[in-house]
Amino acid sequence: MKRWQCSFCSHIYDERLGDPDHDIPPGTRLEDLPDDWTCPDCGASKADYFEIA
């Protein structure tokens, strides 16, 4: 499982946690998020995320 950071607002998407506020279950990889999923903080697309350690 990886962690990803939004390049605009620094929101962290942790694949282990998912995005429960938007019905994304824990264990969902970034590439498996729906195409219309956006950053919950700024609305950026998942393409605007980069992997972090």
C-alpha positions in Angstrom: 0.0 0.0 0.0 1.3 3.5 -0.9 0.7 7.0 0.2 0.1 9.8 -2.3 0.1 13.6 -1.9 -1.9 16.2 -3.9 0.5 18.5 -5.7 -1.8 21.5 -5.1 -2.9 21.3 -1.5 -0.8 18.6 0.1 -3.7 16.3 0.9 -2.5 12.8 1.6 -4.3 9.8 0.1 -3.3 6.7 2.1 -4.3 3.5 0.2 -4.5 1.6 3.5 -7.2 4.0 4.8 -9.1 4.7 1.6 -11.5 7.7 1.6 -14.3 6.6 3.9 -16.0 10.0 3.7 -16.5 9.4 0.0 -17.3 5.6 0.2 -13.8 4.5 -0.9 -13.0 1.5 1.2 -9.6 0.8 2.9 -7.1 -0.9 0.6 -8.2 0.9 -2.5 -5.2 1.7 -4.7 -5.0 5.2 -6.3 -5.2 3.8 -9.8 -8.4 1.9 -8.8 -10.2 5.0 -7.6 -13.1 6.0 -9.9 -12.1 8.3 -12.8 -14.2 11.1 -11.3 -12.7 10.9 -7.8 -11.1 14.3 -6.8 -9.1 15.6 -3.9 -11.5 16.1 -1.1 -9.7 19.3 -0.1 -9.2 21.1 -3.4 -10.9 19.2 -6.2 -7.7 18.2 -8.0 -7.8 14.9 -10.0 -6.0 11.7 -9.0 -3.5 12.5 -11.8 -2.3 15.4 -9.7 -1.1 13.1 -6.9 2.5 11.9 -6.5 3.8 9.0 -4.5 5.4 9.8 -1.1 7.4 7.6 1.2 
